[in-house]
Amino acid sequence: MPTITPYDWALRPAAPEDVEAVAELRAVVMRADLERLGRYDEHRVRQRLRDAFLPEHTSVIESGGAFAGCVTLRPGADGWWLENFLLSPALQGHGIGSAVLRSLLARADAERLTVRLDVLRGSAARRLYERHGFGLEREDAVDVFLVREPVVREAS
């Protein structure tokens, strides 16, 4: 199997027919965290995605031309909500998630938009977001809400 690099990915607009692949990936990716919190339900984890799927705000991540994950940037009151940032477990740890996130945050910075998201308490994904400038906004018994203000670069 060839080595996977952070450059072996592309984004394409999601289509309504992507919903089942995304719902299945969500169930796989979130299972351990949901089980740890006592909240895993095999049907509900998929149905919540189906009910909230917004193909017009979602991009599919492809690696090697195949479905590898997705990310949603839903417009919010003062910026974007980053949702359903899911990457196949086989591709995690190769820099693809960081590369995708950097590209999205560069867009947010260029448009001077705040980005918000939430992760499950105890999720390893929180470290990824914190490495990319997200900070704690608030938390509850299940979710941790993070926010990142746009980084405005001075012209040189």
Sequence and secondary structure as in RCSB ss.txt:
>XXXX:A:sequence
MPTITPYDWALRPAAPEDVEAVAELRAVVMRADLERLGRYDEHRVRQRLRDAFLPEHTSVIESGGAFAGCVTLRP
GADGWWLENFLLSPALQGHGIGSAVLRSLLARADAERLTVRLDVLRGSAARRLYERHGFGLEREDAVDVFLVREP
VVREAS
>XXXX:A:secstr
     TTS EEEE  GGGHHHHHHHHHHHHHHHHHHTT   HHHHHHHHHHH  GGGEEEEEETTEEEEEEEEEE
 SSEEEEEEEEE GGGTTSSHHHHHHHHHHHHHHHTT EEEEEEETT THHHHHHHTT EEEEE SSEEEEEE  
      
